């Protein structure tokens, strides 16, 4: 259920972005991140839905980050042959 709510909130945030409502966009992307993050609970990292929920939560946080109004930098930390999540 949280995943479906996240999808609805993300679409609403995307619509707000098209209309130029910056505060609403930010708030909705943060809510969307929260829904997708919460939908990860109760699933194992080996389950397909876990990865999908994690990817959507990160995507929405990256959408919200530039709208924070302060300094928020997305970084990648290399580890072995890839990056830390």
C-alpha positions as CSV (number, residue, x, y, z in Angstrom):
1,X,0.0,0.0,0.0
2,X,2.8,2.4,0.8
3,X,4.3,1.9,-2.7
4,X,1.0,2.9,-4.3
5,X,0.7,6.0,-2.1
6,X,4.3,6.9,-3.0
7,X,3.5,6.7,-6.7
8,X,0.5,8.9,-6.2
9,X,2.5,11.5,-4.2
10,X,5.3,11.4,-6.8
11,X,2.9,12.2,-9.6
12,X,1.4,15.0,-7.5
13,X,4.9,16.4,-6.9
14,X,5.7,16.1,-10.6
15,X,2.5,18.1,-11.4
16,X,3.4,20.8,-8.8
17,X,6.9,21.0,-10.4
18,X,5.3,21.6,-13.8
19,X,3.2,24.4,-12.3
20,X,6.1,26.0,-10.5
21,X,4.9,25.4,-6.9
22,X,8.3,24.9,-5.4
23,X,7.3,24.5,-1.8
24,X,4.6,21.9,-2.6
25,X,7.1,20.1,-4.9
26,X,9.6,19.8,-2.1
27,X,7.1,18.7,0.5
28,X,5.5,16.1,-1.8
29,X,8.9,14.6,-2.8
30,X,9.8,14.3,0.9
31,X,6.5,12.6,1.6
32,X,7.1,10.4,-1.4
33,X,10.6,9.5,-0.2
34,X,9.0,8.6,3.2
35,X,6.4,6.3,1.7
36,X,8.9,4.4,-0.5
37,X,11.4,4.2,2.5
38,X,8.6,2.8,4.7
39,X,7.6,0.3,2.1
40,X,11.1,-1.3,2.3
41,X,10.3,-2.4,5.9
42,X,9.1,-6.0,6.1
43,X,11.0,-7.1,3.0
44,X,14.4,-8.7,2.7
45,X,17.1,-7.1,0.5
46,X,16.9,-10.2,-1.7
47,X,13.3,-9.6,-2.6
48,X,12.6,-7.7,-5.8
49,X,10.3,-5.2,-4.2
50,X,13.0,-4.1,-1.7
51,X,15.3,-3.0,-4.5
52,X,12.4,-1.2,-6.3
53,X,11.3,0.6,-3.2
54,X,14.9,1.6,-2.3
55,X,15.5,2.9,-5.8
56,X,12.3,5.0,-5.8
57,X,13.1,6.4,-2.3
58,X,16.6,7.5,-3.4
59,X,15.2,9.0,-6.7
60,X,12.6,11.0,-4.8
61,X,15.2,12.3,-2.3
62,X,17.4,13.4,-5.3
63,X,14.4,15.2,-6.7
64,X,13.8,17.0,-3.3
65,X,17.4,17.8,-2.6
66,X,17.8,20.8,-4.9
67,X,14.7,22.3,-3.4
68,X,15.9,22.2,0.2
69,X,17.0,25.8,0.3
70,X,20.3,24.9,1.9
71,X,23.4,23.0,1.0
72,X,22.7,19.3,0.4
73,X,25.2,17.3,-1.6
74,X,24.7,13.9,-3.0
75,X,27.9,11.9,-2.8
76,X,29.0,8.4,-4.0
77,X,31.4,6.4,-1.8
78,X,33.3,3.8,-3.8
79,X,33.7,0.3,-2.3
80,X,35.4,-2.6,-4.1
81,X,33.9,-2.8,-7.6
82,X,31.0,-0.4,-7.0
83,X,29.5,2.1,-4.6
84,X,28.0,1.9,-1.1
85,X,24.2,2.3,-1.1
